[in-house]
Amino acid sequence: MSGSAAVSATPVRPGAGRVLRQLMVRPRSAFALVVIVTMVAAAVLAPWIVPYDPNDQMFDGLSLEGAPLPPSAQFWLGTDLLGRDLFSRLILGTQTSLIIGLLANGIAVMLGAGVGITAGFLGGWVGGILMRFTDLMMAFPALLLAIVLAAIFKPSLLIVAVVIAMVNWVQMARVIYTETRSLAEREFISVQRAMGASTFRILRLHVLPHLLYSIIVFGTLGISTTVLLEATLSYLGVGVQPPTPSWGNIIYENQTYFANAPWLVFFPGLAIVLLALSFNLLGDVLRDALDPKLKGRH
């Protein structure tokens, strides 16, 4: 039994090199990586690559009639209704979206995984209370709950990230709970318990290694959700507040010029779609590469 348990306790997964090769050879994941790397580089290098101060209302940034200028050699993506360079604001908006997306998703992953593992492994009344609370949180519309929380607290990058995490952790908790309950009933876990292994040791050596790839996959997929939710909150006025650039508040500020200056809405909208789509594509490929059993679970 012990030999069988030892074999069962060792998750057979592809190496990092093999996973990376799969990501590079598949067109959709290669496209996603190019977009993500480009946006991350733009966000990191923003102070050195933006041609203008994103909040500078330039005298020559509007037409003689006071209308935004279209894309040109001077203003690559045109200007907004206040004469500010749209390209510079989009680059700074990339910083905002990535910071909030990664921070909010990181908090949601840690909270959701912690609740799921605790409820799934301990079970009993502790697991019941935790999962009933998770079900209660899932019953609230995520966007409505986020709007309420964002309206209560003064919006800032950190507050918006925490608010988004508070409404996004439940999906991770439910997935990890299901995986942990399945593991807790496996033979090799029973053997470890019979041998007197502590709960911490079992979790560290035999449960977490099996859950790591699920956490990576669903964590990657969750970034796109946080990016979309941040843009939605900023568009509704309860997210990142001006003058800090955000793709959502850029669209909100310029939506009245949509008919006459469509670039003001098109470019930030395109950035949101590309980033969210890229993380979704990357997560799908990671799911298939790391654990084919997860295919179709999200």
N, C-alpha and C positions, 0 to 999 in steps of 0.2 A: 504493500500500500504506500509506504513511504517513497519508493522509487517513482511510482505513478504520480504521487502527489508532487514530488519535486519537479517532474516534467511538466505537470499541469500548471505549476506555480510560476513557470518562466514564460512570459509572453514572447512569442516569436514575432518580431517586427523587422521591417527593412531598415538598413543602415542609413545614416544621414546622407552619405554619398549617393546611394541609389535613389533616395527621395529627391535630392537636388537634381539628379539627371532627369527624373520623370517630370519635374517642374519645368526644366529647360526645354525638353523635347516636345512637350504638348503645347500647341499654339495658344490655347486659351490661358494657360498658366504663365507662359512666356510673356504674353501681352499684359497680363495682370502684374507681373513682376516689373516690367518696364514702366508701367504707369505708376506703380507704388514707389519704385526707386526714384523716378523723376520727381514726384511730388515731395518725397521726403528730402531729396537733395535741394529742391527749391525752398522748402521750409527752413532747412538748416542754414542755407546760404542767403536767405532773404535779405539780411542787412547789407550784403555786398552786391546783390544783383538787381534790387529794385531801383529803377531809374529816378524815381521821385519820392518825396515824402508822401505816404499814402493818405495823410490828412491835410495836405497842402492844397488849398483852393487857389489854383493858378489863374493869373489874370488872363492868360491866353488859352485857358482850358475850356472856354465857352465860345460859341459863335457870336456874331454881332447881335443876334436876336436873343441871346442868353440860353441857347439850346446846347445840349451835350455834343461833343465833336465825335465823328465816326473814327474807326481805326485808321491810322496813318503812320508815316515814318516816324513822326515825333511821339505820338501816343499809339502804341502798338495795338491796344484793344479799345481805343477811344477814351473818352472821359465821361464822368457821371454828371448828374444834375447840378452838382456844386463845382464842377470844373476840376475834380480830382482824377488822377490817372488810374484807370480801371485795372491795368496790368499790375501796378504796384499794390493795389488793394486786394486783388485776387491772390497774389503771392503771400501777403500777410494773412489773408483768410485761410490759406492752406495751413499755415502754422496753427491757427485757431482750431481748425477741424481736426488736424492730426493730434494735437495736444489733448483736446477733449475726447476724441475718439479712443486714443490709447489709454488715457487715464481712466475714463469712465468704464471702458471695457475691462481694464485690469481690475478695478474695484469690483465690478460685477462678477468676473470670473472667480476671484478669491472668495467673495461672499457666497456665491451660488455653489461653488465646489465645496466650501466648508459646510454649508447647510446640508447639501446632498450627501456628502460622505458621512457626516455625523448621524443624520436620520437613517441612512441606508445601513450603516454598520451596526449601530446600537439598537435600532428598531424599538419595539416596545412603546411606552408612553412618550418617551423623548422623541422618537422618530415620528410618532403620530402627531404630536403638537407642532413640530417643525413643518411637516408636510401639510397640515391643515392651514397653517399660517401662509405657506407658499401658495396653496390653492386660493386662499383669500386674496392675496396680492395679485394673482393671475386673473381674478374675477374683475378687477378694476381695469378699464381701458387705459392702456399704457400712456397714450398721448394726453388724455384728460388728467391722469394722475400727475404726469410730469408738469403740465401747465399749472396745476394747483400748487405743487411743491415749489416750482420756480417763482410763482407769484408771491408766495409766503416769504421766501428768503430773497435778499438783495442779490440780483444776478451778477455773477462774476465767472471767470473761467473755472475756478475750483467748485463753486456752488453748482454751476450747470453740469459739470462732470459728475458730481455726487448725486444730483437729482436724476440724471440719466441712469447712473448705476443702480439707484434705488428701484427703478422700474424694469431693469433688464436682467437682474440676477435670477429671476424666478425660472426662466427657461433653462439656464445652466443647472440650477438646483434640481429640477425635475429629471433632466437627462442623467446627471451624475447619481442621483438617488436610485434610479432604475438600474444603472450599471453596478452600483455598490451592493444593492440587494441581491443581485444575481451572483456577485462574487462571494458575498457573505455566506451563501449556501453551498459553495463549492467544497469539494472534499479536502483540498489542501489547506483551506482555512480551518476546517474542523480538526485536522491533524495538528496544526500549529497551536490551536487552543488546548488540545489534549496534552500537548507537550509542555504547556505552561507558559507559552510566549505571551508577553504583555500586549495589551491592545495597541499601544503606540508602536511596538515592533511589528506587529502584523500589518498595521496601516502603512508603515514606512517601507517595509520590504516586500509586501505581498499584495497590497491593495492599490497604493498610489502608482506603482509601475504599470499596472493594467489600465489605470484611468488616465494616465498622462497624455496619451495620444488623443483620447476623446476630448480632454480639456483643451489641447492645442487646436484641434479642428474646430470645435464649437466656439472657442475664443476668437479664432480668426474670422469665422463667419459673423460673430457678434459685432466686430468693428464696423461693418457696413451699416448695421442697425443704429449704432451710436452716432455715426456720421449723419445719417438721414434724420435722426431725432434731434440732433443739435441744430441742423439747418432749419428744421421745422419750428423749433422753439425760437430761434433767432428771427425767423420770418414773422412769427406771431408777436414778437416784441417782448417775450419773457425769457429769452436766452441771452447771448452775449450782447451787451449794450454798445451802441455807437459812442465814441468814434472808433472803438476797436473793430477792425474789419472782420466780418464773418460772411461766408457765402450766403447764408440765410438772410442776414440783415442788408447785404448788398442788393439782393433781389427785392426785399421789402422797400428799401429807400427809392429804388428806381422803377418800380412796377408801373407808375403812372406814365412813364415814357416808353412803355413797351411797343406801342404802335409806331412811334416816330424814331425810336432808338432801340431796336430789338437787341442789339449787342449787349446792352446793360443787363438783360435778363438771361440771354442765351449763354454767355460765357460762364457766369457762376453756376447756372443750371447744369451746363455740360461738365463742369468740374465736379459737382456733387455726384452726378450719374457715373462718371468715370471712376471716381474713387470707391464708391459703394459697389459698383459692378466688379471692380478689380479684386476687392477683398472677398466678394462672394465667389468669384471664379477660383481664386487661390485656395479658399477654404474647401471648395468642392474637390479640387485635385488633391489637396492634402488628405482629405477624407478617404478618397479611393486609394491613395498611395500608402497611407499609414495603417489603415484598417478597413479592408473591403467590407467587413461586417456592418460598418456604419453607413454603407451606401443606402440612400433613400430614407435615412432616419431624420433628416433635417428638412 
